[in-house]
Amino acid sequence: MADERLYFRQLLSGRDFAVGDAFATQMVNFAYAIGDRETGECLLVDPAWRVADLVDAVAADGMSVAGVLATHYHADHVGGSIMGHEIEGVAALLEQVSCPIHVQSAEVPWMERTASVTADDLVAHDPGDVVAVGGVEITLVHTPGHTPGSQCFLVDGRLVAGDTLFLDGCGRTDLPGSDPAAMAQSLRLLHSVPDEVVLYPGHRYSVASSATMGSVKQTNFVFQH
């Protein structure tokens, strides 16, 4: 895909959206927008904290929201309750924009319990499904371990990994629905991603905001065994 057609934007909570929200700033969540510049449509990856800011950010680029890609059900990514805080998420977005929320099929019941949405709001996917926005195709990669339905998104040499893989470390496996053995298998799968693909994580836990998979394989301790 020609880079000039692909719309891809990384946004950091507390800096690019939810500015002034101390908890959002502390959590350093990344949200993403992936779209087609020719059609002016994009999908938001993990919209949470202050969804109107995200809608406004892409609108300023001439883009409109046509759907959501959810990496996993945790409240800091799709809305809900966490550590006594109520976080805005996909339910609030649906009040502004009527659009599908694409999730991995194993994540549906977890999304219903956490994000205040119903199965009718969700589009359940199998591993390897492709979601298109305009002429941009996004491959869904099922990577269970952090949650049962965690998924990553491959698009034009980019891997949006949610909380499955960070530049340093990987997602926790001691939370409800987590599975260390499944995480190990998912990491083996991601190790096969070509070195030139750029990793975009779900949180900014490193100084850098992205890195090639080749460098991550060399420096991330989860790949050293």
C-alpha positions as CSV (number, residue, x, y, z in Angstrom):
1,M,0.0,0.0,0.0
2,A,1.3,3.4,-0.9
3,D,2.2,5.4,2.2
4,E,0.4,8.5,0.8
5,R,-3.0,6.7,0.9
6,L,-2.6,5.2,4.4
7,Y,-3.6,7.4,7.3
8,F,-1.9,6.3,10.4
9,R,-1.7,8.3,13.6
10,Q,-0.4,7.4,17.1
11,L,-1.8,9.5,20.0
12,L,-0.6,9.4,23.6
13,S,-3.0,9.9,26.6
14,G,-2.3,13.0,28.6
15,R,-0.4,14.6,25.7
16,D,-2.4,14.3,22.5
17,F,-5.8,13.6,24.2
18,A,-7.2,13.7,27.7
19,V,-4.9,16.6,28.4
20,G,-5.0,17.5,32.1
21,D,-6.3,14.1,33.2
22,A,-3.7,13.0,35.8
23,F,-4.7,9.3,35.6
24,A,-4.7,9.3,31.8
25,T,-1.2,10.9,31.9
26,Q,0.0,8.3,34.4
27,M,-1.3,5.4,32.3
28,V,0.4,6.5,29.1
29,N,-2.0,4.7,26.8
30,F,-1.6,4.9,23.1
31,A,-4.7,5.2,20.9
32,Y,-4.3,4.9,17.1
33,A,-6.2,6.0,14.0
34,I,-5.9,3.9,10.8
35,G,-7.6,4.9,7.7
36,D,-7.7,5.7,4.0
37,R,-6.9,9.3,3.0
38,E,-8.8,8.9,-0.3
39,T,-12.1,8.0,1.4
40,G,-11.5,10.1,4.5
41,E,-12.5,7.2,6.8
42,C,-10.6,5.8,9.7
43,L,-10.8,3.2,12.5
44,L,-9.9,4.1,16.1
45,V,-7.8,1.6,17.9
46,D,-8.6,1.5,21.7
47,P,-10.5,4.8,22.0
48,A,-10.7,5.6,25.7
49,W,-10.3,8.4,28.4
50,R,-11.7,11.3,26.3
51,V,-13.2,10.0,23.1
52,A,-14.3,13.4,21.8
53,D,-10.7,14.5,21.7
54,L,-9.9,11.5,19.5
55,V,-12.8,12.3,17.2
56,D,-11.7,15.9,17.0
57,A,-8.1,15.0,16.4
58,V,-8.9,12.9,13.3
59,A,-11.5,15.4,12.1
60,A,-8.7,18.1,12.1
61,D,-6.9,15.8,9.6
62,G,-10.0,15.6,7.4
63,M,-11.0,12.1,8.6
64,S,-14.2,10.7,10.0
65,V,-14.5,7.7,12.4
66,A,-16.0,4.6,10.6
67,G,-15.3,2.0,13.3
68,V,-13.3,0.8,16.3
69,L,-10.6,-1.9,16.5
70,A,-10.3,-3.2,20.1
71,T,-7.1,-4.9,21.1
72,H,-8.6,-6.2,24.4
73,Y,-11.3,-5.5,27.0
74,H,-9.4,-3.7,29.7
75,A,-10.9,-0.4,30.8
76,D,-8.0,1.8,30.0
77,H,-8.3,0.7,26.4
78,V,-12.1,0.6,25.8
79,G,-13.6,2.2,28.9
80,G,-15.0,0.9,32.1
81,S,-14.0,0.8,35.8
82,I,-10.4,0.4,36.9
83,M,-8.8,1.1,40.4
84,G,-11.9,3.1,41.4
85,H,-11.9,5.3,38.3
86,E,-14.6,5.3,35.6
87,I,-13.0,5.7,32.2
88,E,-14.8,6.8,29.2
89,G,-14.6,4.5,26.2
90,V,-16.4,2.8,23.3
91,A,-19.9,3.3,24.9
92,A,-19.4,7.0,24.9
93,L,-18.1,6.9,21.3
94,L,-21.2,5.2,20.2
95,E,-23.2,8.1,21.6
96,Q,-21.4,10.3,19.1
97,V,-20.8,8.0,16.1
98,S,-22.8,4.9,15.0
99,C,-20.1,2.5,14.0
100,P,-19.0,-1.2,14.5
101,I,-16.6,-2.3,17.2
102,H,-14.4,-5.0,15.9
103,V,-13.2,-7.5,18.6
104,Q,-11.8,-11.0,18.7
105,S,-14.6,-13.5,19.3
106,A,-13.2,-14.7,22.6
107,E,-13.3,-11.2,23.9
108,V,-17.1,-10.6,23.4
109,P,-18.3,-11.6,26.9
110,W,-15.5,-9.7,28.5
111,M,-16.3,-6.5,26.5
112,E,-19.9,-6.8,27.5
113,R,-19.1,-7.0,31.2
114,T,-16.5,-4.2,31.1
115,A,-17.2,-1.6,28.5
116,S,-21.0,-1.2,28.8
117,V,-21.7,-2.4,25.3
118,T,-23.9,-5.3,24.1
119,A,-23.1,-8.1,21.6
120,D,-25.2,-6.2,19.1
121,D,-22.6,-3.4,19.2
122,L,-19.7,-5.8,18.5
123,V,-18.4,-7.5,15.4
124,A,-16.7,-10.7,16.5
125,H,-13.8,-11.9,14.4
126,D,-11.7,-15.1,14.0
127,P,-7.9,-15.2,13.8
128,G,-6.6,-13.9,10.5
129,D,-9.7,-12.0,9.5
130,V,-9.2,-8.8,7.5
131,V,-11.0,-5.6,8.2
132,A,-11.0,-2.9,5.5
133,V,-11.5,0.8,5.8
134,G,-11.7,2.2,2.4
135,G,-8.9,0.6,0.4
136,V,-6.8,-0.1,3.5
137,E,-6.8,-3.7,4.7
138,I,-5.9,-4.6,8.3
139,T,-5.1,-8.1,9.3
140,L,-6.3,-9.2,12.8
141,V,-3.8,-11.4,14.7
142,H,-5.2,-13.3,17.7
143,T,-2.6,-13.1,20.5
144,P,-4.2,-14.5,23.7
145,G,-2.4,-14.4,27.0
146,H,-2.9,-11.0,28.4
147,T,-6.6,-11.6,27.9
148,P,-8.4,-14.4,26.0
149,G,-9.2,-12.3,23.0
150,S,-6.2,-10.0,22.8
151,Q,-5.4,-9.2,19.2
152,C,-2.8,-7.2,17.2
153,F,-3.3,-5.4,13.9
154,L,-1.0,-5.7,10.9
155,V,-1.2,-2.9,8.3
156,D,1.3,-1.8,5.8
157,G,4.5,-2.8,7.7
158,R,3.1,-1.8,11.1
159,L,2.1,-4.0,14.0
160,V,-0.3,-2.4,16.5
161,A,0.2,-4.7,19.5
162,G,-2.0,-3.4,22.3
163,D,-0.8,-5.0,25.6
164,T,0.5,-8.2,24.1
165,L,4.0,-6.8,23.3
166,F,5.8,-3.7,24.4
167,L,9.2,-2.4,23.3
168,D,10.4,-3.7,26.6
169,G,8.4,-6.6,28.1
170,C,4.9,-7.9,27.4
171,G,1.5,-7.8,28.9
172,R,0.7,-9.1,32.4
173,T,-0.5,-12.6,32.8
174,D,-1.8,-12.4,36.4
175,L,-5.1,-10.7,35.6
176,P,-8.6,-12.2,35.1
177,G,-8.6,-14.1,31.8
178,S,-4.8,-14.1,31.5
179,D,-2.9,-17.3,30.5
180,P,0.9,-17.4,30.7
181,A,1.1,-20.5,28.4
182,A,-1.0,-18.7,25.8
183,M,1.2,-15.6,26.1
184,A,4.3,-17.7,25.5
185,Q,2.7,-19.1,22.3
186,S,1.6,-15.6,21.2
187,L,5.1,-14.3,21.7
188,R,6.5,-17.1,19.6
189,L,4.0,-16.1,16.9
190,L,5.0,-12.5,17.0
191,H,8.7,-13.5,16.9
192,S,8.0,-14.7,13.3
193,V,6.8,-11.2,12.3
194,P,9.4,-9.8,9.8
195,D,12.2,-7.7,11.3
196,E,11.4,-4.6,9.2
197,V,7.8,-4.3,10.6
198,V,7.5,-1.5,13.1
199,L,6.0,-2.3,16.5
200,Y,3.5,0.2,17.9
201,P,2.6,-0.8,21.6
202,G,-0.5,-0.1,23.7
203,H,1.4,2.0,26.3
204,R,4.5,4.2,26.2
205,Y,6.6,2.2,28.7
206,S,9.8,3.1,26.9
207,V,11.5,6.3,25.9
208,A,10.7,5.4,22.2
209,S,7.2,5.2,21.0
210,S,7.8,2.6,18.4
211,A,10.6,0.4,17.1
212,T,11.3,-2.2,14.4
213,M,10.6,-5.8,15.3
214,G,14.2,-6.6,14.5
215,S,15.4,-4.3,17.3
216,V,12.7,-5.5,19.7
217,K,13.7,-9.1,19.2
218,Q,17.3,-8.2,20.1
219,T,16.6,-6.0,23.1
220,N,13.3,-7.2,24.7
221,F,14.0,-9.8,27.4
222,V,10.8,-11.8,26.5
223,F,12.6,-12.9,23.3
224,Q,15.9,-13.9,25.0
225,H,14.9,-17.4,26.1
